């Protein structure tokens, strides 16, 4: 990966992050005249992040209570420069200042849009992204490079260290042109970042979450694994099929699957995946968007690890739970969130941005699909308790993350920050396990944050995750115990 050279004052930097999806909610623009003026939040940085709607004031109050992660803002060049030479950065300036004041690290995603810059115009989208248009190739690539370089220099000097170019290009409502045009644009963006002289990291555009279902199914078919391809496809989209207009329909046979994979949307997803992986050597971060089942994430990660450069950074700039339909269950969603985030962390992902913080009613999606942590009125759902505990568990300058020993029959992740040592743990075999006597000074909580007892007979571990936490002293030692490794202590206590 390329280092971008330059010294800039980064004293305010916390930690990295984040992108917006055709599938995700909560991306309303921060008004140009809006600046968050609450008290400065001083939060310890953590590995998580949030994307929220700035107009939901009650949600903003909740967001500040779990500060320390990252957030992002996606903007169009066409909006910043509606007339050649007349640029207005007020909205972006306010986002950077407001998010920092709220205790979050700001990250920026630069899109072109469609306007005079591209020799065409596109009708603004309806609903939640009314002001946004699909991006097209700019007519003047030299002018594009100058704009990107200007953006990088302006915000790197204000402590922004991560940028992304475009968003979910496999979706035509975000990128209207061809994959070859996209690769040319990305190449020019990379030139602009390097010429800016700023020491920043650049992320790719991030494919949509739903793209991976057809990408991996297509790959499995290519290997002659027809049945596995069909099973993966149907599992991956099992909840999405609840929407009658979902782009990838339910199928019952390999022949029907082949027909879907021969369609324009699936072919485009595969083409843009191939292009993104080809470009990976030139970019610092592979940007993952993921809203599907937690148990399928390892398959997606295996697919990426086999194709990306060894050790390439993968960050989940969008990660949440898509659950359309009337069968949504709040507590079950909290359980899934705990498993999804624990699985992501144990897979090597080191930035997980939950999107959306809360659903925005009255959008183009009249029903909630991507489930928020809070309701619009700021009332927390059970999954908000999961987020709060994970934010606390991943706080610190050098968080140590590791999987649990598979031989124990347990699944989850071990997290050790500056102040806390936490296990997120559940049974991986479907069997129930009993952990013997409690280690010293541990606290056990449910996914949603309820304190649980550890009986003298032992703690029962089922398929529902629990958080096991104890405090670590300022010297990194476990308070009241000579044994520093909680993971080993727990797995040593396992009995079927």
C-alpha atoms as one frame of an Amber mdcrd trajectory, in Angstrom:
protein
   0.000   0.000   0.000   1.251   3.464  -0.828   2.144   5.981   1.813   1.076
   9.527   1.163   3.847  11.828   2.163   3.508  14.922   4.216   3.484  16.392
   7.615   0.275  17.918   8.838  -0.886  18.645  12.317  -3.015  15.656  13.314
  -3.266  16.416  16.994  -7.046  16.169  16.967  -7.184  12.814  15.210  -8.928
  10.001  17.052  -9.316   6.870  14.908 -10.417   5.989  11.346 -13.700   5.137
   9.408 -16.863   5.170   6.804 -19.893   5.299   3.257 -23.567   5.496   2.315
 -25.627   2.865   0.596 -28.563   2.763  -1.752 -29.800   0.410   0.921 -28.951
   2.403   4.017 -30.928   4.990   5.895 -29.898   8.071   7.846 -27.876   9.960
   5.272 -29.714  13.289   5.361 -27.552  16.286   4.595 -26.237  18.434   7.389
 -27.714  21.827   6.630 -25.255  24.446   5.444 -26.389  26.713   8.239 -26.293
  23.967  10.861 -23.485  23.523  13.350 -23.742  21.269  16.389 -23.181  23.601
  19.322 -23.465  21.295  22.308 -20.661  20.907  24.816 -17.445  19.409  23.480
 -17.530  15.638  24.047 -14.222  14.201  25.184 -14.483  10.508  24.418 -11.872
   7.799  24.313 -11.532   6.514  20.736 -13.003   3.093  19.933 -13.130   0.750
  16.933 -16.774   1.427  16.148 -18.663   4.251  14.492 -22.159   5.527  13.720
 -23.988   7.126  10.809 -26.961   9.251  11.783 -29.490  11.697  10.374 -28.485
  15.154  11.556 -32.116  16.262  11.610 -33.076  13.721  14.284 -32.263  15.822
  17.341 -33.381  13.197  19.891 -31.101  10.655  18.238 -28.173  13.092  18.355
 -28.515  13.143  22.145 -28.048   9.364  22.194 -25.183   9.456  19.703 -23.124
  11.697  21.974 -23.488   9.197  24.839 -21.552   6.544  22.907 -18.995   8.873
  21.302 -15.452   7.892  20.442 -15.948   6.126  17.117 -16.132   7.551  13.632
 -18.712   8.882  11.215 -18.695   9.945   7.584 -20.183  12.394   5.152 -20.806
  11.771   1.465 -20.990  14.787  -0.820 -21.089  15.600  -4.531 -18.692  17.843
  -6.415 -21.738  19.120  -8.311 -23.233  20.409  -5.048 -20.022  22.044  -3.850
 -19.411  23.730  -7.229 -22.764  24.373  -8.934 -21.079  26.999 -11.117 -17.518
  26.760 -12.404 -15.065  28.396 -10.036 -17.641  29.072  -7.321 -17.163  26.519
  -4.546 -18.965  26.436  -1.232 -17.515  24.069   1.392 -19.736  25.294   4.242
 -21.725  22.082   4.635 -18.600  19.918   4.744 -16.838  22.337   7.081 -19.800
  22.139   9.441 -19.846  18.361   9.296 -16.161  18.105  10.189 -16.448  20.618
  13.029 -19.728  19.222  14.377 -18.704  15.560  14.335 -15.436  16.365  16.108
 -17.306  18.383  18.722 -19.600  15.402  19.255 -16.599  13.156  19.907 -16.440
  11.412  16.523 -13.739  11.174  13.896 -14.992  12.616  10.579 -14.346  10.846
   7.291 -15.275  12.024   3.812 -16.535  10.336   0.667 -16.113  12.343  -2.530
 -18.591  11.768  -5.362 -18.928  13.575  -8.698 -22.698  13.598  -9.215 -24.309
  14.669 -12.528 -24.346  18.300 -13.654 -22.495  20.758 -15.879 -19.234  19.074
 -14.781 -20.259  15.872 -16.525 -21.908  17.483 -19.537 -25.251  16.166 -18.420
 -27.716  16.377 -15.604 -29.670  13.747 -13.757 -32.941  14.073 -11.967 -32.353
  14.214  -8.216 -33.273  11.066  -6.359 -36.520  11.010  -4.503 -36.998  10.365
  -0.794 -34.116  10.406   1.656 -31.436  11.339  -0.890 -33.392  14.034  -2.727
 -30.378  16.243  -3.348 -28.219  13.429  -4.712 -27.648  12.296  -8.264 -25.835
   9.357  -9.808 -22.207  10.073 -10.625 -20.828  10.259 -14.156 -17.410  10.795
 -15.674 -16.380  14.460 -15.512 -15.611  16.087 -18.849 -12.349  17.598 -17.602
 -10.247  15.069 -15.679  -7.496  17.593 -14.957 -10.083  19.809 -13.280 -11.377
  16.775 -11.377  -7.883  16.028 -10.086  -7.511  19.639  -8.975 -10.828  19.469
  -7.086  -9.977  16.204  -5.304  -6.520  17.498  -4.384  -8.094  20.688  -2.999
 -10.548  18.690  -0.876  -7.791  16.435   0.477  -5.538  19.357   1.371  -8.354
  21.380   2.949  -9.562  18.630   5.266  -6.268  16.862   5.943  -5.151  20.186
   7.430  -8.173  19.891   9.748  -7.238  16.383  10.881  -9.294  14.241   8.493
  -7.152  11.218   7.638  -9.455   8.952   5.613 -11.201   9.608   2.338 -13.113
   7.459  -0.137 -13.934   8.016  -3.787 -17.508   7.403  -4.973 -19.910   4.904
  -3.383 -21.287   1.496  -4.364 -20.475   1.822  -8.078 -22.196  -1.466  -8.877
 -25.492   0.378  -8.246 -26.439   2.577 -11.205 -28.138   5.092  -8.949 -24.678
   5.844  -7.570 -22.474   5.339 -10.658 -24.201   5.651 -14.030 -21.281   4.901
 -16.348 -19.222   1.841 -17.276 -16.690  -0.092 -15.235 -13.873   1.117 -17.529
 -14.890   4.734 -16.897 -14.966   3.979 -13.177 -11.419   2.580 -13.232 -10.236
   5.678 -15.092 -11.875   7.951 -12.522 -10.325   6.016  -9.632  -6.906   6.250
 -11.253  -7.264  10.026 -11.524  -8.456  10.269  -7.927  -5.371   8.379  -6.799
  -3.144  10.777  -8.747  -4.892  13.695  -7.063  -4.378  12.283  -3.575  -0.698
  11.613  -4.214  -0.146  15.057  -5.700  -1.889  16.702  -2.742   1.080  15.859
  -0.543  -1.239  14.965   2.344  -0.573  12.011   4.600  -3.964  10.340   4.367
  -5.451   6.946   3.635  -7.685   6.295   0.658 -10.480   3.734   0.585 -12.178
   2.254  -2.430 -15.850   2.952  -3.131 -17.328  -0.024  -1.291 -19.626  -2.448
  -3.104 -23.198  -2.712  -1.857 -23.907  -5.445   0.674 -26.297  -7.223  -1.666
 -23.592  -7.499  -4.338 -21.735 -10.258  -2.497 -24.595 -12.734  -2.825 -24.348
 -12.877  -6.623 -20.572 -12.369  -6.679 -19.864 -15.401  -4.519 -22.630 -17.524
  -6.069 -21.112 -16.794  -9.486 -17.667 -17.772  -8.215 -18.978 -21.056  -6.770
 -20.702 -21.907 -10.053 -17.433 -21.228 -11.846 -15.786 -23.816  -9.607 -18.455
 -26.369 -10.455 -19.989 -26.127  -6.975 -23.544 -25.781  -8.219 -25.397 -26.886
  -5.087 -23.232 -24.766  -2.793 -23.844 -21.783  -5.073 -27.611 -22.243  -4.905
 -27.593 -22.705  -1.131 -25.386 -19.672  -0.560 -27.508 -17.453  -2.812 -30.747
 -18.450  -1.079 -29.241 -18.130   2.419 -27.632 -14.785   1.677 -30.861 -13.184
   0.474 -33.262 -15.129   2.708 -34.556 -11.971   4.414 -34.349  -9.751   1.350
 -36.846 -11.950  -0.511 -39.534 -10.479   1.776 -39.484  -7.440  -0.525 -41.447
  -8.189  -3.676 -39.350  -5.771  -5.745 -35.965  -7.009  -4.535 -33.504  -6.959
  -7.435 -32.381 -10.589  -7.039 -35.422 -12.925  -6.941 -35.778 -16.164  -5.032
 -34.800 -19.220  -7.061 -35.422 -22.928  -6.629 -32.901 -24.476  -8.999 -29.401
 -24.044 -10.384 -30.863 -23.205 -13.805 -32.915 -20.388 -12.284 -29.806 -19.177
 -10.460 -27.853 -19.120 -13.715 -30.584 -16.996 -15.263 -30.330 -14.468 -12.419
 -26.536 -14.382 -12.665 -26.863 -13.734 -16.392 -28.886 -10.589 -15.713 -27.492
  -7.061 -15.958 -27.436  -6.330 -12.210 -25.511  -9.490 -11.325 -23.054  -9.081
 -14.199 -22.423  -5.482 -13.156 -21.793  -6.543  -9.535 -19.194  -9.111 -10.640
 -17.524  -6.621 -13.000 -17.180  -3.949 -10.332 -15.970  -6.489  -7.771 -13.237
  -7.569 -10.185 -12.283  -3.941 -10.818 -12.198  -3.121  -7.097  -9.901  -6.049
  -6.342  -7.643  -5.157  -9.290  -7.274  -1.646  -7.837  -6.653  -2.835  -4.266
  -2.869  -2.509  -4.456  -3.283   1.207  -5.102  -5.624   1.853  -2.175  -5.051
   1.635   1.560  -8.422   0.297   2.667 -10.934  -2.174   1.260 -14.328  -0.813
   2.250 -16.876  -3.467   3.230 -20.618  -2.805   3.367 -22.524  -5.618   5.074
 -26.107  -6.012   6.326 -26.788  -9.710   5.858 -26.627 -12.729   8.193 -23.741
 -12.840  10.640 -23.103 -16.517   9.903 -22.372 -15.754   6.221 -19.809 -13.044
   6.943 -16.925 -15.580   7.268 -17.655 -16.784   3.721 -17.481 -13.217   2.426
 -14.264 -12.592   4.359 -12.692 -15.797   3.050 -13.562 -14.710  -0.494 -11.900
 -11.332   0.048  -8.814 -12.671   1.839  -8.170 -15.043  -1.057  -8.127 -12.160
  -3.545  -6.844  -9.065  -1.776  -3.135  -8.477  -1.131  -1.892 -10.277   1.976
  -2.531  -8.157   5.060  -4.681  -5.638   3.193  -6.779  -3.547   5.574 -10.514
  -4.269   5.515 -12.870  -1.899   7.294 -16.642  -2.172   7.535 -17.664   1.378
   6.769 -21.271   0.244   6.812 -22.413  -2.649   8.967 -25.875  -3.286  10.342
 -28.881  -5.576  10.208 -31.246  -5.631   7.220 -34.520  -7.184   8.332 -37.477
  -6.184   6.139 -40.946  -7.543   6.734 -43.281  -7.969   9.658 -41.334 -10.737
  11.423 -38.716  -8.352  12.832 -37.942  -9.052  16.501 -36.052  -6.458  18.503
 -34.261  -8.801  20.917 -33.379 -11.236  18.136 -31.884  -8.322  16.177 -29.762
  -7.410  19.206 -28.500 -10.994  19.368 -27.619 -10.870  15.679 -25.847  -7.539
  16.089 -23.666  -8.960  18.872 -22.767 -12.011  16.770 -22.191  -9.950  13.629
 -19.841  -7.488  15.284 -17.986 -10.155  17.271 -17.528 -12.195  14.090 -16.331
  -9.135  12.172 -13.796  -8.226  14.839 -12.494 -11.784  15.114 -12.176 -11.846
  11.287  -9.702  -8.975  11.393 -11.976  -6.012  10.642 -10.921  -3.060  12.761
 -13.520  -0.409  11.974 -17.231  -1.134  12.170 -19.658   1.674  11.497 -23.263
   0.962  12.399 -25.756   2.374   9.915 -28.338   3.710  10.498 -28.389   5.027
  14.034 -32.161   5.398  13.553 -34.636   4.923  10.731 -35.899   8.061   9.023
 -39.664   7.767   8.369 -41.134   9.200   5.198 -38.274   8.110   2.948 -38.395
   6.268  -0.352 -38.407   3.087   1.750 -41.735   3.457   3.500 -41.012   0.444
   5.700 -37.924   0.110   7.822 -35.425  -2.290   6.242 -32.077  -1.417   7.831
 -32.846  -1.542  11.524 -31.706   1.365  13.684 -30.255   1.193  17.175 -32.701
   3.873  18.305 -36.182   4.935  17.361 -36.668   8.376  15.845 -37.642   9.727
  19.287 -34.327   8.578  20.764 -35.734   5.552  22.577 -33.103   2.788  22.484
 -33.752  -0.605  21.015 -32.107  -3.673  22.517 -29.309  -3.497  19.928 -28.266
  -0.095  21.315 -27.120  -1.971  24.415 -24.936  -4.181  22.224 -23.374  -1.143
  20.582 -22.750   0.575  23.919 -20.977  -2.470  25.358 -18.869  -3.012  22.251
 -17.875   0.658  22.116 -16.696   0.410  25.711 -14.914  -2.901  25.079 -13.012
  -1.577  22.051 -11.963   1.729  23.605  -8.303   2.533  23.924  -5.179   3.335
  21.998  -4.147  -0.299  21.476  -7.106  -2.661  21.647  -6.088  -6.307  21.438
  -8.578  -8.456  19.554  -8.574 -12.218  19.248 -10.917 -15.138  18.505 -11.849
 -17.695  21.142 -10.311 -21.158  20.923 -12.498 -23.232  18.568 -11.724 -26.380
  20.542 -13.748 -25.007  23.453 -16.981 -25.198  21.456 -17.478 -21.483  22.081
 -17.692 -18.719  19.496 -17.048 -15.031  19.933 -14.239 -12.581  20.404 -11.812
 -11.465  23.091 -11.344  -7.702  23.481  -8.775  -6.051  25.707  -8.632  -2.282
  25.841  -7.051   0.211  28.201  -9.670  -0.215  30.915 -11.652  -3.383  30.260
 -11.176  -6.978  29.226 -14.323  -8.308  27.557 -15.470 -11.540  25.967 -18.480
 -11.720  23.678 -19.293 -15.411  23.785 -21.921 -17.938  22.749 -22.133 -21.650
  21.951 -20.912 -22.412  18.470 -22.057 -26.001  18.330 -25.714 -25.613  19.176
 -25.064 -27.445  22.434 -25.240 -25.683  25.754 -22.037 -25.298  27.710 -21.508
 -24.626  31.393 -18.680 -22.444  32.599 -17.613 -23.474  36.082 -16.926 -21.104
  38.936 -16.708 -17.428  38.090 -13.266 -15.829  37.596 -12.544 -12.980  40.031
 -14.280  -9.640  39.526 -16.226 -10.426  36.372 -19.555  -8.899  35.375 -21.895
 -10.765  33.020 -24.472  -8.939  30.905 -26.935  -9.912  28.205 -26.612  -8.616
  24.636 -28.949  -5.744  25.418 -27.097  -4.850  28.638 -29.003  -6.554  31.489
 -26.790  -7.760  34.331 -26.846 -11.547  34.721 -25.927 -13.752  37.662 -23.107
 -16.293  37.539 -24.551 -19.108  39.681 -22.364 -21.274  41.903 -23.364 -24.189
  39.672 -21.776 -22.432  36.683 -22.800 -20.032  33.921 -24.863 -21.588  31.130
 -23.693 -20.591  27.644 -26.240 -21.076  24.858 -26.639 -19.762  21.322 -27.490
 -16.328  22.788 -24.339 -14.200  23.307 -23.328 -12.843  26.682 -20.716 -10.213
  27.554 -18.211 -11.186  30.261 -16.199  -8.179  31.423 -13.742  -7.207  34.075
 -11.778  -4.066  34.705  -8.095  -3.704  33.908  -5.897  -1.384  35.947  -4.088
   1.603  34.471  -0.957  -0.577  34.276  -2.732  -3.144  32.126  -3.106  -5.603
  34.977  -6.355  -7.335  35.845  -7.830  -5.845  38.994  -7.836  -8.364  41.843
  -6.370 -11.225  39.828  -2.955 -12.553  38.902  -4.333 -14.094  35.694  -4.398
 -11.522  32.879  -6.073 -13.566  30.120  -9.809 -13.731  30.561 -10.280 -15.748
  27.386  -8.104 -18.572  28.678  -9.787 -18.478  32.061 -13.219 -18.813  30.456
 -12.367 -21.549  27.962 -10.645 -23.523  30.746 -13.991 -23.582  32.581 -16.006
 -25.065  29.711 -17.892 -28.309  30.226 -20.579 -29.673  27.905
